[in-house]
Amino acid sequence: ISVSSSEIGELYLVHSSVASPTVADILNADLSKFNSLSATSTSTVQLSTAGLIDGTYKLYAVDEAGNLSPPSSNLSPPYNNSITIDGTAPVLTSLSATPSSGSFKAGDVINFVLTFDSPITYSGTMSMTLSNGVVLSSSTTSTTTITVPYTISSGQDATALTVSSIYTASPVQDIAVNALSGSISPTTNTIGNINIDTQAPTITLSTSGTISPTQTISFTSSETGTAYFATSNTYTNTAQLIASSGVYSATINAVGANTISATAITPNTNVYLYVTDQSGNTSVLSNTSIVVDSNSPTATLSTTGTINDATEVSVQSTELGTAYLVNTSTLSVTSLTDITTAPDSKWNSVPISTINTSTSLSTSGLISGTYQVYAVDNVGNLSIASTSSVTIDTEEPYVTSVTAGTSSATLTAGQTASITVNFSEPVTFSNGATLTLQLNVGRSLTFTSTNVGVLSATATYTVQDGDYTTDLDNAAVEYLVGGDLKDAAGNDFISSNLTGTRLAVNSNIVVDASKPVPVLISEGSFNPSQSVSLTVDKTSTTVYLVLDDNTYSSVSSITALSD
């Protein structure tokens, strides 16, 4: 090093561990801690550092009289106060990576950072061999670090990637030009769990076609990662999938078969499956697409009014599937199960094979009630009930009662009574229909009506000679029907139903148009004080015992006789 003194004498380069020394302290110090040089002039001379240990050194001067100068550190600039002697090659203190851990794919960059214990200079090329066989040979240098970048290429897969070796042919030099070269190893290694996967996962979308939002989507993947359900089939990388709206993602935790609910998938459009693995490799487009159908069909019931269970109704649906005719007067429907678990007598169904086309649906076996149509499409979406309804009436009409225009009367020949038959529901007489009622006087009444949907029909009974009864009534025999007597639903009148209230219950009509027939039982001769026995075929009858010398045709002709 270049040194000088203001006087002739000795110059001493002394290690800082020899603090505030005297000349004796310097001379008694370890020889590795000081070097000296005789100064024969005040000119600059060269003092060797050979043999000195690393450290900070200051310069002292001793003149010929033995006076010791202050250390060089007491001098004012521009003079150097001290120097540092470094005879140790730089040390690679640590090897790290940025990012330090994770899963990576082709195209990703990992920077390996070599950190040294002191500032360095380096103009060569660092060679780094990785555990997957890749050899890196480019680098950049900063103050205390050398960075070796690694851009991953396809096929360079690795699990728990490590650095196998580091080699430099060019020396790594510190400020003191101490050099490090050849194979080098770090004091510490902070590289984490780095996994490289350059292979895109393979996938199969097992579910296809049109499904319901309540169904489960099945698919397989060769790797764990993230499943993306997208409405576009043009994506090629994860960034595009993440940035796009309408893409639903779900974590895949298992290799092989996986399922996911269709509830959150964008409905009513084609949806495709992509899978991105943990390293970010994106699969090719799924082999097929699905459509999550969230649209419920619209059901239409064209048949209205009142019908019986032998009539077919006309139904339509806006989607293929099944139409259900449901008794909504007794069933509350919020799901298909509400229909299919109900008694069979409350619903019938028919497949819909053509949309918006009339389809016949049988009412056979259904009970009476109000019915509406529901439609279910092929994926299970249930419509609301049809706006129109139809009434099914399976009850056959019958006579509920027979009444008279008067509640009490005694009728004789030629007199009349208005008799009415009352029905259980409105009926219509068509095609010349008549209803015949048998009376207990041996007569019959014929009823008919030209009106549609009548609850009763009336006929007039005219008393004929010989008619007699103490209480006019309808006979307990079947009604006779001619033509078509039906209710609004087309159910035929039941002629054999005799449960209705009879005429005699609703009225007290006596018919008396027949002559009494007395029969004398006693025979022989009797004195005036004796009685004779006889019978008569009517009650409340006055019998006259008359001398048999004439024929009488009136009561007055008898009562005119002498006693």
C-alpha positions as CSV (number, residue, x, y, z in Angstrom):
1,I,0.0,0.0,0.0
2,S,1.2,3.6,-0.5
3,V,2.2,5.3,2.7
4,S,4.3,8.3,3.8
5,S,5.5,10.2,6.9
6,S,6.4,13.8,7.6
7,E,9.7,12.6,9.1
8,I,12.3,10.0,8.5
9,G,11.9,6.9,10.7
10,E,9.7,3.8,10.8
11,L,6.2,3.3,9.4
12,Y,3.9,0.7,11.1
13,L,0.6,-0.7,9.6
14,V,-1.1,-2.0,12.8
15,H,-4.3,-4.1,13.3
16,S,-7.1,-2.3,15.1
17,S,-7.1,-4.9,17.9
18,V,-3.8,-3.3,19.1
19,A,-5.6,-0.3,20.6
20,S,-3.8,3.0,21.5
21,P,-0.5,1.3,21.2
22,T,3.0,2.4,22.3
23,V,6.0,1.5,20.2
24,A,6.5,-1.3,22.5
25,D,2.9,-2.5,22.1
26,I,3.4,-2.6,18.4
27,L,6.6,-4.4,18.5
28,N,5.3,-6.9,21.0
29,A,2.1,-7.7,19.0
30,D,1.6,-10.8,17.0
31,L,3.5,-10.6,13.7
32,S,0.3,-11.2,11.8
33,K,-1.1,-8.0,13.2
34,F,1.6,-5.5,12.0
35,N,4.0,-4.9,9.2
36,S,6.7,-2.1,9.2
37,L,8.9,-0.2,6.7
38,S,11.8,2.2,7.2
39,A,11.2,5.6,5.7
40,T,14.4,7.2,4.6
41,S,12.6,10.2,3.2
42,T,9.2,11.8,3.4
43,S,8.3,10.5,0.0
44,T,5.6,7.9,-0.6
45,V,6.7,4.4,-0.3
46,Q,5.1,1.0,-0.7
47,L,4.4,-1.0,2.5
48,S,3.5,-4.8,2.1
49,T,0.4,-6.4,3.6
50,A,1.9,-9.9,3.3
51,G,1.3,-12.1,6.2
52,L,-1.4,-9.9,7.8
53,I,-4.7,-11.3,9.1
54,D,-8.0,-9.8,7.9
55,G,-9.2,-6.7,9.6
56,T,-8.9,-2.9,9.8
57,Y,-5.5,-1.4,10.0
58,K,-4.2,2.1,10.8
59,L,-0.8,3.6,10.0
60,Y,1.6,4.9,12.7
61,A,5.0,6.6,12.2
62,V,8.0,6.7,14.6
63,D,10.7,9.3,14.0
64,E,14.4,8.9,14.6
65,A,14.0,10.3,18.1
66,G,11.4,7.6,19.0
67,N,8.4,9.8,18.9
68,L,5.2,7.9,18.0
69,S,2.7,9.6,15.7
70,P,-1.1,9.5,16.3
71,P,-2.9,6.8,14.2
72,S,-3.7,7.7,10.6
73,S,-7.4,8.0,11.7
74,N,-6.6,11.3,13.4
75,L,-5.5,12.9,10.1
76,S,-7.8,15.1,8.2
77,P,-9.0,14.3,4.7
78,P,-8.1,13.9,2.0
79,Y,-5.9,11.3,3.7
80,N,-7.2,7.8,4.3
81,N,-7.7,7.1,8.0
82,S,-7.5,3.3,7.7
83,I,-7.6,0.3,5.3
84,T,-9.3,-3.1,5.4
85,I,-7.4,-6.2,4.6
86,D,-9.6,-9.0,3.3
87,G,-7.8,-12.2,2.3
88,T,-10.9,-14.5,2.4
89,A,-12.7,-15.6,-0.7
90,P,-16.4,-14.7,-0.8
91,V,-18.8,-17.2,0.8
92,L,-22.2,-18.3,-0.7
93,T,-24.2,-17.8,2.4
94,S,-27.7,-18.8,1.1
95,L,-29.6,-20.2,-1.9
96,S,-33.2,-19.1,-2.2
97,A,-35.9,-19.0,-4.9
98,T,-38.6,-16.5,-5.9
99,P,-41.3,-17.7,-5.6
100,S,-40.0,-20.0,-2.8
101,S,-42.6,-22.7,-3.2
102,G,-45.8,-23.6,-5.1
103,S,-46.9,-25.4,-8.2
104,F,-45.7,-24.2,-11.6
105,K,-46.4,-24.8,-15.3
106,A,-44.6,-24.3,-18.5
107,G,-43.9,-20.6,-19.1
108,D,-43.6,-19.8,-15.4
109,V,-40.4,-18.2,-14.2
110,I,-38.5,-19.1,-11.0
111,N,-35.6,-17.0,-10.0
112,F,-32.8,-18.7,-8.0
113,V,-30.9,-16.2,-5.9
114,L,-27.3,-16.8,-4.7
115,T,-26.5,-14.5,-1.8
116,F,-22.8,-13.9,-0.8
117,D,-21.4,-12.6,2.5
118,S,-19.9,-9.5,0.9
119,P,-20.2,-7.3,-2.2
120,I,-19.0,-9.1,-5.3
121,T,-18.1,-8.6,-8.9
122,Y,-18.9,-11.3,-11.4
123,S,-18.6,-11.3,-15.2
124,G,-19.0,-15.0,-16.0
125,T,-21.9,-17.4,-16.4
126,M,-23.2,-19.3,-13.4
127,S,-24.1,-23.0,-14.2
128,M,-26.9,-24.5,-12.1
129,T,-28.1,-28.0,-12.4
130,L,-31.6,-28.8,-11.1
131,S,-33.0,-32.1,-9.9
132,N,-35.2,-32.5,-13.0
133,G,-32.0,-32.5,-15.1
134,V,-32.3,-28.9,-16.4
135,V,-29.1,-27.0,-16.5
136,L,-29.4,-23.2,-16.2
137,S,-26.6,-21.0,-17.6
138,S,-27.7,-17.4,-17.5
139,S,-27.4,-15.0,-14.6
140,T,-27.4,-11.4,-13.4
141,T,-25.3,-9.9,-10.7
142,S,-26.2,-7.2,-8.1
143,T,-24.3,-6.0,-5.0
144,T,-24.2,-9.3,-3.0
145,T,-26.3,-11.6,-5.2
146,I,-26.3,-13.5,-8.4
147,T,-29.7,-14.3,-9.8
148,V,-30.2,-17.3,-12.1
149,P,-33.6,-17.3,-13.9
150,Y,-35.4,-20.5,-14.8
151,T,-38.2,-20.3,-17.4
152,I,-40.0,-23.6,-17.3
153,S,-40.4,-25.5,-20.5
154,S,-42.8,-28.3,-21.4
155,G,-41.8,-31.7,-20.1
156,Q,-39.6,-30.4,-17.2
157,D,-41.9,-31.8,-14.6
158,A,-40.6,-32.2,-11.0
159,T,-41.8,-32.9,-7.5
160,A,-40.0,-31.0,-4.8
161,L,-37.5,-29.4,-7.1
162,T,-34.0,-29.0,-5.8
163,V,-30.7,-27.5,-7.0
164,S,-28.3,-30.4,-7.5
165,S,-25.1,-28.4,-8.1
166,I,-23.7,-25.0,-8.8
167,Y,-20.5,-24.4,-10.8
168,T,-18.8,-21.3,-12.0
169,A,-15.7,-21.3,-14.3
170,S,-15.3,-17.5,-13.9
171,P,-14.3,-16.3,-10.5
172,V,-16.7,-14.6,-8.1
173,Q,-14.5,-11.8,-6.6
174,D,-15.0,-9.6,-3.7
175,I,-13.8,-6.0,-3.4
176,A,-10.4,-7.3,-2.3
177,V,-10.3,-9.5,-5.5
178,N,-10.5,-12.6,-3.4
179,A,-11.9,-15.2,-5.9
180,L,-14.4,-18.1,-5.6
181,S,-14.7,-20.5,-8.5
182,G,-15.5,-24.1,-9.4
183,S,-18.2,-26.0,-7.6
184,I,-19.8,-24.0,-4.8
185,S,-22.3,-24.8,-2.1
186,P,-24.6,-22.5,-0.1
187,T,-24.3,-22.3,3.7
188,T,-28.1,-22.4,3.9
189,N,-30.8,-23.4,1.4
190,T,-34.3,-21.8,1.8
191,I,-35.9,-23.2,-1.4
192,G,-39.4,-24.4,-0.4
193,N,-41.6,-27.1,-1.9
194,I,-41.5,-26.3,-5.6
195,N,-43.5,-28.6,-7.9
196,I,-43.4,-28.4,-11.7
197,D,-46.3,-29.8,-13.7
198,T,-46.3,-29.0,-17.4
199,Q,-49.0,-31.5,-18.3
200,A,-52.6,-30.3,-18.7
201,P,-55.2,-32.5,-17.0
202,T,-57.4,-34.8,-19.0
203,I,-61.1,-34.6,-18.4
204,T,-64.4,-36.3,-19.3
205,L,-67.8,-34.7,-18.8
206,S,-69.9,-37.7,-18.0
207,T,-73.2,-35.8,-17.8
208,S,-74.5,-34.5,-21.1
209,G,-77.5,-33.0,-22.7
210,T,-80.2,-31.1,-20.9
211,I,-80.5,-31.4,-17.1
212,S,-82.4,-29.8,-14.2
213,P,-80.8,-27.3,-11.8
214,T,-81.5,-29.8,-9.1
215,Q,-79.4,-32.5,-10.7
216,T,-75.7,-33.4,-10.2
217,I,-73.1,-33.0,-12.9
218,S,-70.6,-35.9,-13.1
219,F,-67.1,-35.6,-14.6
220,T,-63.6,-37.1,-14.2
221,S,-60.2,-35.3,-14.0
222,S,-56.7,-36.8,-14.0
223,E,-55.6,-34.1,-11.5
224,T,-56.9,-32.0,-8.7
225,G,-57.4,-28.3,-9.2
226,T,-60.3,-26.2,-10.2
227,A,-63.2,-27.0,-12.5
228,Y,-64.6,-24.2,-14.6
229,F,-68.1,-24.3,-16.2
230,A,-68.1,-21.7,-19.0
231,T,-70.5,-20.7,-21.7
232,S,-67.7,-20.3,-24.3
233,N,-65.7,-23.0,-25.9
234,T,-62.8,-20.8,-26.9
235,Y,-60.9,-20.4,-23.7
236,T,-57.2,-21.6,-23.7
237,N,-55.9,-20.6,-20.3
238,T,-56.8,-20.0,-16.7
239,A,-56.5,-16.2,-16.9
240,Q,-59.2,-16.1,-19.5
241,L,-61.5,-18.2,-17.4
242,I,-61.0,-16.2,-14.3
243,A,-61.5,-12.9,-16.1
244,S,-64.7,-13.9,-17.8
245,S,-68.2,-13.4,-16.4
246,G,-70.7,-16.2,-16.4
247,V,-68.0,-18.8,-15.4
248,Y,-68.6,-20.9,-12.4
249,S,-65.7,-22.5,-10.6
250,A,-65.4,-25.3,-8.0
251,T,-62.5,-26.9,-6.3
252,I,-61.5,-30.5,-7.3
253,N,-60.2,-32.4,-4.4
254,A,-60.1,-35.8,-5.9
255,V,-58.4,-37.4,-8.9
256,G,-60.9,-39.4,-10.9
257,A,-64.7,-39.1,-10.5
258,N,-66.2,-35.9,-9.2
259,T,-69.6,-34.4,-8.9
260,I,-71.0,-30.9,-8.6
261,S,-74.5,-29.5,-8.2
262,A,-75.9,-27.8,-11.2
263,T,-77.6,-25.1,-9.2
264,A,-75.0,-22.4,-9.7
265,I,-74.3,-23.1,-13.4
266,T,-75.4,-20.5,-15.9
267,P,-78.8,-21.8,-17.0
268,N,-80.5,-22.2,-20.4
269,T,-77.4,-22.1,-22.6
270,N,-74.6,-24.5,-23.6
271,V,-72.0,-24.9,-20.8
272,Y,-68.6,-26.4,-21.3
273,L,-66.1,-27.9,-18.8
274,Y,-62.5,-26.9,-18.4
275,V,-60.1,-28.0,-15.6
276,T,-57.0,-26.2,-14.4
277,D,-54.6,-28.2,-12.2
278,Q,-52.6,-26.9,-9.2
279,S,-49.9,-25.6,-11.5
280,G,-52.3,-23.6,-13.7
281,N,-52.3,-26.0,-16.7
282,T,-55.7,-25.8,-18.4
283,S,-57.3,-28.8,-20.0
284,V,-58.7,-28.9,-23.5
285,L,-62.4,-28.4,-23.9
286,S,-64.7,-31.1,-22.5
287,N,-65.9,-33.8,-24.8
288,T,-69.5,-32.6,-24.6
289,S,-71.6,-29.8,-23.3
290,I,-74.6,-29.5,-21.0
291,V,-77.6,-27.2,-20.8
292,V,-79.0,-26.5,-17.3
293,D,-82.7,-26.0,-18.0
294,S,-84.3,-23.8,-15.4
295,N,-87.3,-22.8,-17.5
296,S,-90.6,-24.3,-16.5
297,P,-93.0,-25.3,-19.3
298,T,-96.4,-23.7,-19.7
299,A,-99.4,-26.0,-19.4
300,T,-102.7,-25.4,-21.3
301,L,-106.0,-27.1,-20.7
302,S,-108.3,-26.7,-23.7
303,T,-111.2,-28.6,-22.4
304,T,-113.4,-26.7,-19.9
305,G,-116.9,-27.1,-18.3
306,T,-118.1,-30.2,-16.7
307,I,-117.4,-33.7,-17.9
308,N,-117.5,-37.3,-16.6
309,D,-114.7,-39.7,-16.2
310,A,-115.3,-41.3,-19.5
311,T,-114.2,-38.2,-21.4
312,E,-110.8,-37.3,-22.6
313,V,-109.5,-33.7,-22.2
314,S,-107.2,-31.8,-24.5
315,V,-103.9,-30.6,-23.1
316,Q,-100.8,-28.9,-24.4
317,S,-97.3,-28.1,-23.1
318,T,-94.6,-25.8,-24.4
319,E,-91.9,-28.4,-23.7
320,L,-91.6,-32.2,-24.2
321,G,-92.3,-34.2,-21.1
322,T,-95.5,-35.2,-19.3
323,A,-98.8,-33.5,-18.6
324,Y,-100.7,-34.2,-15.4
325,L,-104.4,-33.6,-14.9
326,V,-104.7,-33.0,-11.1
327,N,-107.6,-32.6,-8.7
328,T,-106.7,-29.2,-7.4
329,S,-109.8,-29.0,-5.2
330,T,-108.1,-31.5,-2.9
331,L,-104.4,-31.3,-3.7
332,S,-101.9,-28.5,-3.1
333,V,-99.1,-28.8,-5.7
334,T,-95.6,-27.3,-5.2
335,S,-93.6,-30.2,-6.6
336,L,-94.0,-33.2,-8.8
337,T,-93.9,-35.5,-5.8
338,D,-97.1,-33.8,-4.5
339,I,-98.8,-35.2,-7.6
340,T,-97.2,-38.6,-8.0
341,T,-97.6,-39.6,-4.3
342,A,-101.3,-38.7,-4.3
343,P,-104.0,-41.4,-4.7
344,D,-104.4,-42.5,-8.3
345,S,-108.0,-41.4,-8.3
346,K,-106.8,-37.7,-8.1
347,W,-104.5,-37.5,-11.1
348,N,-103.9,-38.9,-14.6
349,S,-101.0,-38.2,-16.9
350,V,-100.0,-38.4,-20.6
351,P,-96.6,-38.1,-22.3
352,I,-96.1,-34.9,-24.4
353,S,-94.2,-36.0,-27.5
354,T,-94.9,-32.8,-29.6
355,I,-94.8,-29.3,-28.1
356,N,-97.7,-26.9,-28.4
357,T,-99.9,-29.6,-29.9
358,S,-103.2,-30.9,-28.5
359,T,-102.8,-34.2,-26.7
360,S,-105.7,-36.3,-25.3
361,L,-105.5,-37.2,-21.7
362,S,-107.9,-39.7,-20.2
363,T,-110.1,-39.0,-17.2
364,S,-110.8,-42.7,-16.5
365,G,-110.7,-43.5,-12.8
366,L,-110.7,-40.0,-11.5
367,I,-113.0,-38.9,-8.7
368,S,-115.3,-35.8,-8.9
369,G,-113.7,-32.5,-8.4
370,T,-112.0,-29.5,-10.1
371,Y,-109.0,-30.4,-12.2
372,Q,-106.1,-28.3,-13.7
373,V,-103.2,-29.3,-15.8
374,Y,-99.5,-29.2,-14.8
375,A,-96.7,-29.9,-17.2
376,V,-93.3,-31.4,-16.3
377,D,-90.4,-31.2,-18.8
378,N,-87.9,-33.9,-19.4
379,V,-85.6,-32.6,-16.7
380,G,-88.2,-32.3,-14.1
381,N,-89.2,-28.6,-14.2
382,L,-92.8,-28.2,-13.0
383,S,-95.1,-25.7,-14.5
384,I,-97.7,-23.7,-12.6
385,A,-101.3,-24.9,-12.9
386,S,-103.1,-24.1,-16.2
387,T,-105.2,-21.0,-16.1
388,S,-108.3,-22.9,-17.0
389,S,-109.9,-25.8,-15.2
390,V,-112.4,-28.6,-15.9
391,T,-114.9,-30.1,-13.5
392,I,-115.1,-33.9,-13.5
393,D,-118.5,-35.2,-12.2
394,T,-118.7,-38.9,-11.7
395,E,-121.9,-38.8,-9.7
396,E,-124.9,-40.2,-11.7
397,P,-128.1,-38.2,-11.2
398,Y,-131.1,-39.7,-9.3
399,V,-134.4,-38.6,-7.9
400,T,-134.0,-37.2,-4.4
401,S,-137.6,-36.7,-3.7
402,V,-141.1,-36.7,-5.1
403,T,-143.4,-33.9,-4.0
404,A,-147.0,-32.7,-4.6
405,G,-148.3,-29.3,-5.3
406,T,-150.5,-29.6,-2.2
407,S,-149.5,-31.1,1.0
408,S,-152.9,-32.4,2.0
409,A,-156.1,-33.1,-0.1
410,T,-158.7,-35.6,-0.9
411,L,-159.2,-36.2,-4.6
412,T,-162.0,-37.8,-6.4
413,A,-162.4,-38.8,-10.0
414,G,-161.5,-36.0,-12.4
415,Q,-159.6,-34.0,-9.9
416,T,-155.8,-33.4,-10.4
417,A,-152.6,-33.1,-8.4
418,S,-149.3,-31.5,-9.6
419,I,-146.5,-34.1,-8.9
420,T,-142.8,-33.1,-9.1
421,V,-139.7,-35.2,-9.2
422,N,-136.6,-33.5,-7.8
423,F,-133.1,-34.5,-9.1
424,S,-129.8,-34.7,-7.3
425,E,-128.2,-32.4,-9.8
426,P,-129.3,-30.6,-13.0
427,V,-130.3,-32.9,-15.8
428,T,-131.3,-32.6,-19.4
429,F,-133.9,-34.5,-21.3
430,S,-132.7,-35.1,-24.8
431,N,-133.5,-37.3,-27.8
432,G,-137.2,-37.4,-26.6
433,A,-136.3,-38.4,-23.1
434,T,-139.0,-39.1,-20.6
435,L,-139.1,-40.4,-17.0
436,T,-142.0,-42.5,-15.9
437,L,-143.1,-42.7,-12.3
438,Q,-145.4,-45.5,-11.0
439,L,-148.1,-44.4,-8.4
440,N,-149.7,-46.7,-5.8
441,V,-153.1,-46.2,-7.5
442,G,-151.9,-48.2,-10.5
443,R,-151.4,-45.2,-12.6
444,S,-148.1,-43.8,-14.1
445,L,-146.9,-40.3,-14.7
446,T,-144.5,-39.3,-17.5
447,F,-142.1,-36.4,-16.9
448,T,-140.1,-34.5,-19.5
449,S,-138.6,-31.0,-19.9
450,T,-137.4,-29.0,-22.9
451,N,-135.0,-26.9,-20.7
452,V,-131.3,-27.7,-20.3
453,G,-130.1,-28.5,-16.8
454,V,-133.2,-28.7,-14.8
455,L,-133.3,-29.7,-11.1
456,S,-137.0,-30.9,-11.3
457,A,-139.7,-31.9,-13.7
458,T,-143.5,-31.7,-13.1
459,A,-146.4,-33.8,-14.4
460,T,-150.2,-33.7,-13.6
461,Y,-152.0,-36.7,-12.1
462,T,-155.7,-36.8,-13.0
463,V,-157.8,-39.1,-10.8
464,Q,-159.5,-41.8,-12.8
465,D,-162.6,-43.9,-11.8
466,G,-161.6,-46.7,-9.6
467,D,-158.4,-44.9,-8.3
468,Y,-158.2,-45.3,-4.5
469,T,-155.6,-44.8,-1.8
470,T,-155.6,-43.3,1.6
471,D,-152.1,-41.8,1.0
472,L,-151.0,-41.2,-2.6
473,D,-147.4,-42.4,-3.1
474,N,-144.9,-43.4,-5.7
475,A,-144.5,-47.2,-6.0
476,A,-141.1,-48.7,-4.9
477,V,-140.2,-49.8,-8.4
478,E,-137.6,-48.5,-10.8
479,Y,-138.2,-45.4,-12.8
480,L,-138.7,-46.0,-16.5
481,V,-136.5,-43.8,-18.8
482,G,-136.8,-43.3,-22.5
483,G,-134.3,-41.4,-24.6
484,D,-131.2,-39.7,-22.9
485,L,-131.6,-38.3,-19.4
486,K,-128.1,-37.1,-18.3
487,D,-126.4,-34.6,-16.1
488,A,-124.1,-31.9,-17.4
489,A,-121.2,-34.2,-17.3
490,G,-123.0,-36.8,-19.4
491,N,-123.7,-39.3,-16.6
492,D,-126.8,-41.3,-17.1
493,F,-129.8,-41.0,-14.8
494,I,-129.9,-44.0,-12.3
495,S,-133.4,-45.4,-12.6
496,S,-132.8,-48.0,-9.9
497,N,-131.8,-45.5,-7.1
498,L,-134.9,-45.4,-5.0
499,T,-133.3,-43.7,-1.9
500,G,-135.1,-40.4,-2.5
501,T,-137.9,-39.2,-0.2
502,R,-141.2,-40.6,-1.4
503,L,-144.4,-38.7,-2.2
504,A,-146.2,-40.0,0.9
505,V,-143.6,-38.5,3.2
506,N,-144.0,-35.0,1.7
507,S,-147.8,-35.0,1.4
508,N,-151.0,-36.5,2.6
509,I,-153.3,-36.9,-0.4
510,V,-156.3,-39.2,-0.3
511,V,-157.5,-40.5,-3.6
512,D,-161.1,-41.9,-3.6
513,A,-162.6,-42.6,-7.0
514,S,-163.7,-46.2,-6.4
515,K,-167.0,-47.6,-5.0
516,P,-166.9,-49.6,-1.8
517,V,-167.5,-53.3,-2.0
518,P,-169.3,-54.7,1.1
519,V,-169.5,-58.4,1.7
520,L,-172.1,-59.9,4.0
521,I,-170.6,-62.7,5.9
522,S,-173.6,-63.8,8.1
523,E,-176.2,-66.1,6.6
524,G,-179.6,-67.3,7.6
525,S,-182.5,-65.6,9.4
526,F,-182.1,-63.1,12.2
527,N,-184.5,-61.3,14.5
528,P,-184.5,-57.5,14.7
529,S,-182.3,-57.5,17.8
530,Q,-179.5,-59.5,16.3
531,S,-176.4,-58.2,14.4
532,V,-174.9,-59.5,11.2
533,S,-171.3,-59.7,10.2
534,L,-169.9,-58.0,7.1
535,T,-166.7,-56.6,5.5
536,V,-166.0,-53.6,3.4
537,D,-162.9,-52.7,1.3
538,K,-162.6,-49.1,2.5
539,T,-162.1,-47.4,5.8
540,S,-164.4,-44.6,7.0
541,T,-167.3,-46.1,5.1
542,T,-171.0,-46.1,6.1
543,V,-172.7,-49.4,5.3
544,Y,-176.4,-49.6,4.8
545,L,-178.4,-52.8,5.3
546,V,-181.3,-52.4,2.9
547,L,-184.4,-54.5,2.2
548,D,-183.6,-56.5,-1.0
549,D,-186.5,-55.4,-3.1
550,N,-184.7,-53.0,-5.3
551,T,-181.4,-51.8,-6.7
552,Y,-180.1,-48.4,-5.5
553,S,-177.6,-46.2,-7.3
554,S,-177.3,-43.4,-4.8
555,V,-177.1,-42.8,-1.1
556,S,-180.0,-40.4,-1.2
557,S,-182.2,-43.1,-2.7
558,I,-181.4,-45.3,0.3
559,T,-181.7,-42.6,3.0
560,A,-185.1,-41.7,1.5
561,L,-186.4,-45.1,2.5
562,S,-188.4,-45.5,5.7
563,D,-186.4,-46.8,8.6
